[in-house]
Amino acid sequence: MTTMPLTTATPMTESVSDPVQPPPVRARRSTPYAMLTAAVQEAGLMRRRTGHYWWRIVFTTVAFLTVVAGAFLLRESWLVLLVAAPLALVLTQFAFLGHDGAHKQIFASHRGNEWAARIFAALLTGLSYGWWMGKHTKHHQAPNARGIDTDIESEVVSFHADAASGRRGVLRWATAKQGYWFYPLLLLAGLNLHVDSTKSLISGRRAKKRWIDAAFVLLHWGVHLAALVLLLGPARGAAFFGVHMAAFGLSMGGAFAPNHVGMPIVARETKVDFIRRQVLMSRSISGGWFVDLFMGGLNFQVEHHLFPAMPRPNLRAVQPFVRRFCTEHGIDYTETSLPQAFKDIVTYLNDVGLAARDPFRCPLVSQLRAG
């Protein structure tokens, strides 16, 4: 990769109200990124695809009702556990729709997108929209930036060497091979998401429309848990809940982890221009319709970070624009297959735990460390 100067900086602040958007195009019409944006807009790739989203909403709702019907039919048999994983996959699809609504991808109006995101995230998935917006906004603002992006801060997994260096005893031993523990730990990720979401609803007194989120989440869990107990009984209900939460964690974690885990991590105060901040810290995943479905369009992670309001079905079409732009400006564009990404995550996390070597030979990281 060609070494690029890091002189054009985007200041990093900790609090914003919406997922970060690219710098205003009007004020920078002559910049390369402005020209890329103009070409993308001229190609019509920023236009809403509401018809596509309505089709996806109907399809996902039908799948949800089918799974619920299957659980009802099998309610008196332990075979009902076979339905727990499909239910998790369907709820993950609702979570993806909530993500798209939060990024204003679905409807033309801000109000319509916000309500869609709240319904899909809080009511149907059981996760607070306000809580998710807070953490996801910071992530988009400064992906893989320590002290800002909470996705790389964990009490269990060390995503950078400084986090691993302070560990002692059993935790130090586990961290040395944390790459191998990462995917089993995802079995608990779904439950952890719900716990963090609930904590935010209890403690976040000033969160915008917190009571709407709280009502939706309470209704979600009230119906969910009542159905488990009344239809399946305590034993089967508890088993169903366990399998469902494990599958939900795997499906959510499996879709989000390949996007940034194993990519360069920078200090909070590091100044990097908008384009390099989004491209160099992100990894796109190659594949066809199955990968698109499994990852909810997040497999085009570089494109999504450059154009967060772009409708999901347009991300594949914009990829050639972005790749050509990165080639012309000497910016490394990372894309790999899903299996390779999973393998790279294991290798990276083990290397962090062992502090044995740096898997990246990126001039960006070298330059930052030299400073």
C-alpha positions as a Markdown table, in Angstrom:
| # | Residue | x | y | z |
|---|---|---|---|---|
| 1 | Met | 0.0 | 0.0 | 0.0 |
| 2 | Thr | 1.3 | 3.5 | -0.9 |
| 3 | Thr | 2.0 | 5.6 | 2.2 |
| 4 | Met | -0.4 | 8.5 | 2.2 |
| 5 | Pro | 0.0 | 11.7 | 4.3 |
| 6 | Leu | -2.4 | 12.1 | 7.2 |
| 7 | Thr | -2.8 | 15.8 | 7.1 |
| 8 | Thr | -6.5 | 16.2 | 6.3 |
| 9 | Ala | -8.1 | 15.5 | 9.6 |
| 10 | Thr | -11.6 | 14.8 | 10.8 |
| 11 | Pro | -11.8 | 15.8 | 14.5 |
| 12 | Met | -13.2 | 13.1 | 16.7 |
| 13 | Thr | -15.8 | 14.0 | 19.3 |
| 14 | Glu | -17.7 | 11.7 | 21.5 |
| 15 | Ser | -21.3 | 12.7 | 21.2 |
| 16 | Val | -23.5 | 13.0 | 18.1 |
| 17 | Ser | -27.2 | 12.5 | 17.6 |
| 18 | Asp | -27.2 | 10.5 | 14.3 |
| 19 | Pro | -25.0 | 7.9 | 12.6 |
| 20 | Val | -22.1 | 9.9 | 11.1 |
| 21 | Gln | -22.5 | 11.1 | 7.6 |
| 22 | Pro | -19.8 | 11.9 | 5.1 |
| 23 | Pro | -18.5 | 15.5 | 4.9 |
| 24 | Pro | -20.9 | 18.0 | 3.2 |
| 25 | Val | -20.4 | 17.7 | -0.6 |
| 26 | Arg | -21.4 | 21.2 | -1.5 |
| 27 | Ala | -18.6 | 22.9 | 0.4 |
| 28 | Arg | -16.0 | 20.5 | -1.0 |
| 29 | Arg | -17.1 | 20.1 | -4.6 |
| 30 | Ser | -13.5 | 19.9 | -5.9 |
| 31 | Thr | -12.3 | 17.2 | -3.6 |
| 32 | Pro | -11.8 | 13.6 | -4.8 |
| 33 | Tyr | -14.4 | 12.3 | -2.4 |
| 34 | Ala | -16.9 | 15.0 | -3.6 |
| 35 | Met | -16.4 | 13.9 | -7.1 |
| 36 | Leu | -16.9 | 10.2 | -6.1 |
| 37 | Thr | -20.1 | 11.2 | -4.3 |
| 38 | Ala | -21.3 | 13.2 | -7.3 |
| 39 | Ala | -20.7 | 10.2 | -9.6 |
| 40 | Val | -22.6 | 7.9 | -7.2 |
| 41 | Gln | -25.5 | 10.3 | -7.0 |
| 42 | Glu | -25.6 | 10.7 | -10.8 |
| 43 | Ala | -25.8 | 6.9 | -11.1 |
| 44 | Gly | -28.9 | 7.1 | -8.9 |
| 45 | Leu | -27.4 | 4.9 | -6.2 |
| 46 | Met | -28.5 | 7.2 | -3.3 |
| 47 | Arg | -32.2 | 7.0 | -4.3 |
| 48 | Arg | -34.6 | 5.2 | -1.9 |
| 49 | Arg | -35.5 | 1.6 | -2.7 |
| 50 | Thr | -38.8 | 1.6 | -0.7 |
| 51 | Gly | -40.4 | -1.1 | -2.9 |
| 52 | His | -37.4 | -3.4 | -2.2 |
| 53 | Tyr | -37.7 | -2.8 | 1.5 |
| 54 | Trp | -41.5 | -3.5 | 1.5 |
| 55 | Trp | -40.8 | -6.8 | -0.2 |
| 56 | Arg | -38.1 | -7.6 | 2.4 |
| 57 | Ile | -40.4 | -6.6 | 5.3 |
| 58 | Val | -43.2 | -8.8 | 4.0 |
| 59 | Phe | -40.9 | -11.8 | 3.3 |
| 60 | Thr | -39.3 | -11.5 | 6.8 |
| 61 | Thr | -42.7 | -11.2 | 8.5 |
| 62 | Val | -44.0 | -14.3 | 6.7 |
| 63 | Ala | -40.8 | -16.2 | 7.7 |
| 64 | Phe | -41.4 | -15.1 | 11.3 |
| 65 | Leu | -45.1 | -16.2 | 11.3 |
| 66 | Thr | -44.0 | -19.5 | 9.7 |
| 67 | Val | -41.5 | -20.2 | 12.5 |
| 68 | Val | -44.0 | -19.2 | 15.2 |
| 69 | Ala | -46.5 | -21.6 | 13.6 |
| 70 | Gly | -43.9 | -24.3 | 13.7 |
| 71 | Ala | -43.3 | -23.7 | 17.3 |
| 72 | Phe | -47.0 | -23.9 | 18.1 |
| 73 | Leu | -47.4 | -27.2 | 16.2 |
| 74 | Leu | -44.4 | -28.8 | 18.0 |
| 75 | Arg | -45.2 | -27.3 | 21.4 |
| 76 | Glu | -45.7 | -30.6 | 23.1 |
| 77 | Ser | -42.5 | -32.2 | 21.8 |
| 78 | Trp | -38.8 | -31.5 | 22.4 |
| 79 | Leu | -38.5 | -31.2 | 18.6 |
| 80 | Val | -39.7 | -27.7 | 19.2 |
| 81 | Leu | -36.0 | -26.8 | 19.9 |
| 82 | Leu | -35.4 | -27.2 | 16.2 |
| 83 | Val | -37.4 | -24.0 | 15.7 |
| 84 | Ala | -35.3 | -21.9 | 18.2 |
| 85 | Ala | -32.4 | -21.3 | 15.8 |
| 86 | Pro | -34.6 | -20.3 | 12.8 |
| 87 | Leu | -36.4 | -17.9 | 15.0 |
| 88 | Ala | -33.0 | -16.3 | 16.0 |
| 89 | Leu | -32.1 | -16.0 | 12.3 |
| 90 | Val | -35.4 | -14.3 | 11.5 |
| 91 | Leu | -35.0 | -11.9 | 14.4 |
| 92 | Thr | -31.5 | -11.1 | 13.2 |
| 93 | Gln | -33.1 | -10.1 | 9.8 |
| 94 | Phe | -35.5 | -7.8 | 11.8 |
| 95 | Ala | -32.4 | -6.3 | 13.5 |
| 96 | Phe | -30.8 | -5.6 | 10.1 |
| 97 | Leu | -34.0 | -3.8 | 9.0 |
| 98 | Gly | -33.8 | -1.8 | 12.2 |
| 99 | His | -30.2 | -0.9 | 11.3 |
| 100 | Asp | -31.2 | 0.2 | 7.8 |
| 101 | Gly | -34.0 | 2.4 | 9.2 |
| 102 | Ala | -31.6 | 4.0 | 11.7 |
| 103 | His | -29.4 | 4.9 | 8.8 |
| 104 | Lys | -32.4 | 6.5 | 6.9 |
| 105 | Gln | -32.2 | 3.9 | 4.1 |
| 106 | Ile | -35.8 | 2.8 | 4.0 |
| 107 | Phe | -38.1 | 5.8 | 3.7 |
| 108 | Ala | -37.7 | 9.4 | 2.6 |
| 109 | Ser | -38.8 | 10.9 | 5.9 |
| 110 | His | -36.7 | 10.9 | 9.0 |
| 111 | Arg | -39.8 | 10.2 | 11.1 |
| 112 | Gly | -40.7 | 7.1 | 9.0 |
| 113 | Asn | -37.2 | 5.7 | 9.3 |
| 114 | Glu | -37.0 | 6.3 | 13.0 |
| 115 | Trp | -40.3 | 4.6 | 13.7 |
| 116 | Ala | -39.4 | 1.7 | 11.5 |
| 117 | Ala | -36.1 | 1.3 | 13.3 |
| 118 | Arg | -37.8 | 1.4 | 16.7 |
| 119 | Ile | -40.4 | -1.2 | 15.7 |
| 120 | Phe | -37.8 | -3.6 | 14.2 |
| 121 | Ala | -35.2 | -3.1 | 16.9 |
| 122 | Ala | -37.2 | -2.7 | 20.1 |
| 123 | Leu | -40.5 | -4.3 | 19.5 |
| 124 | Leu | -39.6 | -7.2 | 17.2 |
| 125 | Thr | -36.0 | -7.8 | 18.3 |
| 126 | Gly | -36.1 | -6.6 | 21.9 |
| 127 | Leu | -33.2 | -4.2 | 21.7 |
| 128 | Ser | -33.4 | -0.6 | 22.7 |
| 129 | Tyr | -33.2 | 1.6 | 19.6 |
| 130 | Gly | -31.8 | 4.6 | 21.6 |
| 131 | Trp | -29.1 | 2.4 | 23.2 |
| 132 | Trp | -28.1 | 1.0 | 19.8 |
| 133 | Met | -28.0 | 4.4 | 18.2 |
| 134 | Gly | -25.7 | 5.8 | 20.8 |
| 135 | Lys | -23.1 | 3.0 | 20.4 |
| 136 | His | -23.4 | 2.7 | 16.6 |
| 137 | Thr | -23.1 | 6.4 | 16.0 |
| 138 | Lys | -19.7 | 6.4 | 17.8 |
| 139 | His | -18.7 | 3.4 | 15.8 |
| 140 | His | -19.4 | 5.1 | 12.5 |
| 141 | Gln | -17.8 | 8.3 | 13.7 |
| 142 | Ala | -14.5 | 6.6 | 14.5 |
| 143 | Pro | -14.4 | 2.9 | 13.7 |
| 144 | Asn | -11.7 | 1.0 | 15.6 |
| 145 | Ala | -10.7 | 4.2 | 17.5 |
| 146 | Arg | -9.8 | 3.4 | 21.1 |
| 147 | Gly | -11.8 | 5.4 | 23.6 |
| 148 | Ile | -14.6 | 6.1 | 21.1 |
| 149 | Asp | -15.7 | 2.9 | 19.4 |
| 150 | Thr | -17.1 | 0.8 | 22.1 |
| 151 | Asp | -17.2 | -2.2 | 19.8 |
| 152 | Ile | -13.5 | -2.7 | 20.5 |
| 153 | Glu | -13.8 | -2.3 | 24.2 |
| 154 | Ser | -14.6 | -5.5 | 26.1 |
| 155 | Glu | -14.0 | -7.0 | 29.5 |
| 156 | Val | -13.7 | -10.5 | 28.0 |
| 157 | Val | -11.9 | -10.1 | 24.6 |
| 158 | Ser | -8.8 | -8.0 | 24.1 |
| 159 | Phe | -9.0 | -6.3 | 20.7 |
| 160 | His | -5.7 | -4.5 | 21.1 |
| 161 | Ala | -2.4 | -5.2 | 22.9 |
| 162 | Asp | -2.8 | -2.6 | 25.7 |
| 163 | Ala | -6.0 | -4.3 | 26.7 |
| 164 | Ala | -4.3 | -7.7 | 26.8 |
| 165 | Ser | -1.2 | -6.6 | 28.6 |
| 166 | Gly | -2.9 | -5.8 | 31.9 |
| 167 | Arg | -4.4 | -9.3 | 32.4 |
| 168 | Arg | -3.3 | -11.7 | 35.0 |
| 169 | Gly | -3.8 | -15.3 | 36.1 |
| 170 | Val | -6.5 | -17.4 | 34.4 |
| 171 | Leu | -7.7 | -14.4 | 32.3 |
| 172 | Arg | -4.1 | -13.9 | 31.0 |
| 173 | Trp | -3.9 | -17.6 | 30.1 |
| 174 | Ala | -7.3 | -17.4 | 28.3 |
| 175 | Thr | -6.3 | -14.2 | 26.5 |
| 176 | Ala | -3.2 | -15.9 | 25.0 |
| 177 | Lys | -5.6 | -18.1 | 22.9 |
| 178 | Gln | -8.6 | -15.9 | 22.8 |
| 179 | Gly | -9.0 | -16.3 | 19.1 |
| 180 | Tyr | -10.1 | -19.9 | 19.7 |
| 181 | Trp | -12.5 | -18.7 | 22.4 |
| 182 | Phe | -14.0 | -16.0 | 20.3 |
| 183 | Tyr | -16.7 | -17.9 | 18.5 |
| 184 | Pro | -17.8 | -20.0 | 21.4 |
| 185 | Leu | -18.1 | -16.7 | 23.3 |
| 186 | Leu | -20.5 | -15.5 | 20.6 |
| 187 | Leu | -23.0 | -18.0 | 22.0 |
| 188 | Leu | -23.4 | -15.5 | 24.9 |
| 189 | Ala | -23.3 | -12.4 | 22.8 |
| 190 | Gly | -27.0 | -12.3 | 22.2 |
| 191 | Leu | -27.8 | -12.4 | 25.9 |
| 192 | Asn | -25.2 | -9.7 | 26.5 |
| 193 | Leu | -26.8 | -7.4 | 23.9 |
| 194 | His | -30.1 | -7.7 | 25.7 |
| 195 | Val | -28.5 | -7.1 | 29.1 |
| 196 | Asp | -26.7 | -4.0 | 27.9 |
| 197 | Ser | -29.8 | -2.7 | 26.2 |
| 198 | Thr | -31.9 | -3.2 | 29.4 |
| 199 | Lys | -29.3 | -1.5 | 31.5 |
| 200 | Ser | -29.4 | 1.5 | 29.2 |
| 201 | Leu | -33.2 | 1.7 | 29.6 |
| 202 | Ile | -33.0 | 1.6 | 33.3 |
| 203 | Ser | -30.1 | 4.1 | 33.7 |
| 204 | Gly | -30.4 | 6.4 | 30.7 |
| 205 | Arg | -32.7 | 9.0 | 32.2 |
| 206 | Arg | -32.0 | 11.6 | 29.5 |
| 207 | Ala | -32.2 | 9.2 | 26.5 |
| 208 | Lys | -34.5 | 10.5 | 23.8 |
| 209 | Lys | -37.9 | 8.7 | 23.7 |
| 210 | Arg | -36.6 | 6.2 | 26.2 |
| 211 | Trp | -40.1 | 5.3 | 27.4 |
| 212 | Ile | -41.2 | 4.3 | 23.9 |
| 213 | Asp | -38.2 | 2.0 | 23.7 |
| 214 | Ala | -38.9 | 0.7 | 27.2 |
| 215 | Ala | -42.6 | 0.0 | 26.4 |
| 216 | Phe | -41.7 | -1.8 | 23.1 |
| 217 | Val | -38.9 | -3.9 | 24.8 |
| 218 | Leu | -41.2 | -4.8 | 27.7 |
| 219 | Leu | -44.0 | -5.8 | 25.3 |
| 220 | His | -41.5 | -7.9 | 23.3 |
| 221 | Trp | -40.3 | -9.8 | 26.4 |
| 222 | Gly | -43.7 | -10.1 | 27.9 |
| 223 | Val | -45.1 | -11.8 | 24.9 |
| 224 | His | -42.0 | -13.8 | 24.3 |
| 225 | Leu | -41.6 | -15.2 | 27.8 |
| 226 | Ala | -45.3 | -15.8 | 28.3 |
| 227 | Ala | -45.5 | -17.8 | 25.1 |
| 228 | Leu | -42.5 | -19.9 | 26.2 |
| 229 | Val | -44.0 | -20.7 | 29.6 |
| 230 | Leu | -47.6 | -21.2 | 28.5 |
| 231 | Leu | -47.0 | -23.1 | 25.3 |
| 232 | Leu | -43.9 | -25.1 | 26.1 |
| 233 | Gly | -43.9 | -25.3 | 29.9 |
| 234 | Pro | -41.0 | -24.3 | 32.2 |
| 235 | Ala | -38.5 | -27.0 | 31.1 |
| 236 | Arg | -38.9 | -26.9 | 27.3 |
| 237 | Gly | -39.4 | -23.1 | 27.5 |
| 238 | Ala | -36.1 | -22.6 | 29.3 |
| 239 | Ala | -34.3 | -24.9 | 26.8 |
| 240 | Phe | -35.9 | -23.1 | 23.9 |
| 241 | Phe | -34.8 | -19.8 | 25.3 |
| 242 | Gly | -31.2 | -21.0 | 25.8 |
| 243 | Val | -30.9 | -22.4 | 22.2 |
| 244 | His | -32.5 | -19.3 | 20.8 |
| 245 | Met | -30.2 | -16.9 | 22.6 |
| 246 | Ala | -27.1 | -18.9 | 21.6 |
| 247 | Ala | -28.2 | -18.9 | 18.0 |
| 248 | Phe | -29.0 | -15.2 | 18.1 |
| 249 | Gly | -25.6 | -14.4 | 19.4 |
| 250 | Leu | -23.9 | -16.4 | 16.7 |
| 251 | Ser | -26.0 | -14.9 | 13.9 |
| 252 | Met | -25.5 | -11.3 | 15.1 |
| 253 | Gly | -21.8 | -11.8 | 16.0 |
| 254 | Gly | -21.1 | -13.7 | 12.8 |
| 255 | Ala | -22.5 | -10.8 | 10.8 |
| 256 | Phe | -20.8 | -8.0 | 12.6 |
| 257 | Ala | -17.4 | -9.4 | 13.6 |
| 258 | Pro | -15.9 | -9.8 | 10.1 |
| 259 | Asn | -16.5 | -6.1 | 9.4 |
| 260 | His | -13.8 | -4.6 | 11.6 |
| 261 | Val | -12.2 | -7.2 | 13.9 |
| 262 | Gly | -8.6 | -7.7 | 12.8 |
| 263 | Met | -8.4 | -4.3 | 11.0 |
| 264 | Pro | -6.1 | -1.5 | 12.2 |
| 265 | Ile | -6.9 | 0.0 | 15.6 |
| 266 | Val | -5.9 | 3.6 | 16.3 |
| 267 | Ala | -5.6 | 5.9 | 19.3 |
| 268 | Arg | -8.4 | 8.2 | 20.2 |
| 269 | Glu | -6.4 | 11.4 | 19.3 |
| 270 | Thr | -5.2 | 10.1 | 15.9 |
| 271 | Lys | -6.2 | 12.4 | 13.1 |
| 272 | Val | -7.2 | 10.6 | 9.9 |
| 273 | Asp | -9.2 | 12.0 | 7.1 |
| 274 | Phe | -12.8 | 10.7 | 6.6 |
| 275 | Ile | -12.1 | 8.4 | 3.6 |
| 276 | Arg | -9.1 | 6.7 | 5.1 |
| 277 | Arg | -10.7 | 6.4 | 8.5 |
| 278 | Gln | -13.7 | 4.5 | 7.0 |
| 279 | Val | -11.8 | 2.4 | 4.4 |
| 280 | Leu | -8.7 | 1.4 | 6.2 |
| 281 | Met | -10.5 | 0.3 | 9.3 |
| 282 | Ser | -13.2 | -1.8 | 7.4 |
| 283 | Arg | -13.3 | -5.1 | 5.7 |
| 284 | Ser | -15.8 | -6.0 | 2.9 |
| 285 | Ile | -16.8 | -9.7 | 2.4 |
| 286 | Ser | -17.1 | -11.2 | -1.0 |
| 287 | Gly | -19.9 | -13.6 | -1.9 |
| 288 | Gly | -23.4 | -13.9 | -3.5 |
| 289 | Trp | -27.0 | -13.7 | -2.3 |
| 290 | Phe | -26.4 | -16.0 | 0.7 |
| 291 | Val | -23.7 | -13.7 | 2.2 |
| 292 | Asp | -25.9 | -10.7 | 1.5 |
| 293 | Leu | -28.7 | -12.3 | 3.4 |
| 294 | Phe | -26.6 | -13.7 | 6.3 |
| 295 | Met | -24.8 | -10.3 | 6.8 |
| 296 | Gly | -27.7 | -8.1 | 6.1 |
| 297 | Gly | -25.8 | -6.2 | 3.4 |
| 298 | Leu | -23.0 | -5.4 | 5.9 |
| 299 | Asn | -20.7 | -7.5 | 3.8 |
| 300 | Phe | -20.2 | -4.3 | 1.8 |
| 301 | Gln | -18.8 | -2.7 | 4.9 |
| 302 | Val | -16.4 | -0.3 | 3.2 |
| 303 | Glu | -19.2 | 1.0 | 1.0 |
| 304 | His | -21.6 | 1.3 | 3.9 |
| 305 | His | -19.2 | 3.3 | 5.9 |
| 306 | Leu | -18.6 | 5.7 | 3.0 |
| 307 | Phe | -22.3 | 6.0 | 2.2 |
| 308 | Pro | -24.2 | 5.1 | 5.4 |
| 309 | Ala | -27.5 | 6.3 | 4.0 |
| 310 | Met | -27.3 | 4.3 | 0.8 |
| 311 | Pro | -30.1 | 1.7 | 0.6 |
| 312 | Arg | -28.8 | -1.8 | 1.2 |
| 313 | Pro | -29.6 | -3.2 | -2.3 |
| 314 | Asn | -27.5 | -0.5 | -3.9 |
| 315 | Leu | -24.3 | -1.3 | -2.1 |
| 316 | Arg | -23.2 | -4.0 | -4.5 |
| 317 | Ala | -23.6 | -1.6 | -7.4 |
| 318 | Val | -21.5 | 1.1 | -5.8 |
| 319 | Gln | -18.6 | -1.3 | -5.0 |
| 320 | Pro | -16.9 | -0.8 | -8.4 |
| 321 | Phe | -17.0 | 3.0 | -7.9 |
| 322 | Val | -15.3 | 2.7 | -4.5 |
| 323 | Arg | -12.7 | 0.2 | -5.6 |
| 324 | Arg | -11.7 | 2.3 | -8.5 |
| 325 | Phe | -11.5 | 5.4 | -6.3 |
| 326 | Cys | -9.3 | 3.6 | -3.8 |
| 327 | Thr | -7.0 | 2.3 | -6.5 |
| 328 | Glu | -6.6 | 5.8 | -8.0 |
| 329 | His | -5.8 | 7.3 | -4.7 |
| 330 | Gly | -3.5 | 4.6 | -3.3 |
| 331 | Ile | -5.8 | 3.5 | -0.5 |
| 332 | Asp | -5.9 | -0.1 | 0.5 |
| 333 | Tyr | -9.3 | -1.7 | -0.1 |
| 334 | Thr | -9.7 | -4.9 | 1.9 |
| 335 | Glu | -12.1 | -7.6 | 0.7 |
| 336 | Thr | -12.0 | -11.3 | 1.5 |
| 337 | Ser | -14.2 | -14.3 | 1.7 |
| 338 | Leu | -16.3 | -15.0 | 4.8 |
| 339 | Pro | -14.3 | -18.2 | 5.8 |
| 340 | Gln | -11.0 | -16.3 | 5.4 |
| 341 | Ala | -12.4 | -13.4 | 7.5 |
| 342 | Phe | -13.3 | -15.8 | 10.3 |
| 343 | Lys | -9.8 | -17.3 | 10.1 |
| 344 | Asp | -8.1 | -13.9 | 10.1 |
| 345 | Ile | -10.1 | -12.9 | 13.2 |
| 346 | Val | -8.8 | -16.0 | 15.1 |
| 347 | Thr | -5.2 | -15.3 | 14.0 |
| 348 | Tyr | -5.4 | -11.6 | 14.9 |
| 349 | Leu | -7.0 | -12.1 | 18.3 |
| 350 | Asn | -4.4 | -14.8 | 19.2 |
| 351 | Asp | -1.6 | -12.5 | 18.1 |
| 352 | Val | -3.0 | -9.7 | 20.3 |
| 353 | Gly | -3.2 | -12.1 | 23.2 |
| 354 | Leu | 0.3 | -13.4 | 22.7 |
| 355 | Ala | 1.7 | -10.0 | 21.7 |
| 356 | Ala | 4.0 | -12.1 | 19.5 |
| 357 | Arg | 3.8 | -10.2 | 16.3 |
| 358 | Asp | 1.9 | -7.5 | 14.4 |
| 359 | Pro | -0.1 | -9.1 | 11.5 |
| 360 | Phe | -0.4 | -5.7 | 9.8 |
| 361 | Arg | 2.4 | -4.2 | 7.7 |
| 362 | Cys | 0.2 | -1.2 | 6.9 |
| 363 | Pro | 2.2 | 2.1 | 6.5 |
| 364 | Leu | -0.7 | 3.8 | 8.3 |
| 365 | Val | -0.2 | 1.8 | 11.4 |
| 366 | Ser | 3.6 | 2.0 | 11.1 |
| 367 | Gln | 3.5 | 5.7 | 10.8 |
| 368 | Leu | 1.2 | 6.1 | 13.8 |
| 369 | Arg | 3.4 | 3.9 | 15.9 |
| 370 | Ala | 6.5 | 5.7 | 14.8 |
| 371 | Gly | 5.0 | 8.9 | 16.0 |
